[in-house]
Amino acid sequence: MLKGLVLTVTLRLWGKCLGVGLAGFLLVSGGVLAQAQAIAPLSHFKLYTARGSSVDEVIGLKDQFGIELEIKVGRPMVFGNPVAKRHNGEVTEISDPTAHLTGYRIGGEEIQRRVILNNQFGQQQILTTEPRLLLVPSKKNGEPSDLGIDHFKCYKAEGDSVNEVVDLTDQFRVEKKVAVREPRLFCNPVSKTHNGRVTEVRNPEAHLTCYRIEGNKEKRNVSVDNQFGDERLKLGRSKLLCVPSEKTAFHHTATSHDGATTHNTLTSHDEGTTHNTATSHDGTTTHNRLTSHDEGTTHNTATSHDGTTTHNRVTSHDEGTTHNTLTSHDGKTTHNRVTS
């Protein structure tokens, strides 16, 4: 009876944290709903090089960086085991030992983004560029699994080495004093459309940052089963440690040239706020536009410089009210106009 009371109290606490009641977790038979499994903490993953046949499928992907309607999936490049990590005396256990990841080669547009992230190695700033891999939830060697983890779209990443030493234990071996170096991939959870079927994101807050490690060579074959079918992979050396991470902010810059005109656009996303800055240079005229969206309020600022004249316009939309301010500076004269 005491065990049942403890379980009930624990589930009620979970429900309060997640904004759902006890009934949201319990089946009529008294079991725990799959919803509870879907929000389980994301495991660390140890990625091994892999060889197998190309998928040659066309899919659609949508993540927090954008949408790609047609992207070709190539051959498998890596296979990931969930892994327990010991770091500075603290052990992070595996959440689901049955859920693995198979990484397939993909391509895409190269866009530079500065990403600020947090994980067990601390806060870091990295630079991401083009997409490299699609990580697909997979079963291994016929073992049953609910595969309660997301797909991930992984981008090439550059950043400073974390220079940490960890112990890693997965289903293949125990490795002591593994050196963890610089980030190589940053992975967003991604929704995937394949053959008309959409696999949505379960946990949009859980990302993976994959760091280079100096692991042991592994020679073994594994059978994988995922949404692309069954396949047997040949595995090699462990190359990457993927660490669950929180993405706190990112921004990207796009530059285009059209004749004598240069357009620069900077987009920043920081804790729910989006800032867009567009700058155009055409001859001697510079146009700047800043748009910010924060808690339902939109602020627009447009600034034009033409010769010795500066025009500033600020437009704010807040709770149904629009405020316009126009300021012009021409020589020694300043004109202000405010409209609400």
Disulfide bonds with the S-S distance in Angstrom:
Cys154-Cys187 2.10
Cys210-Cys242 2.09
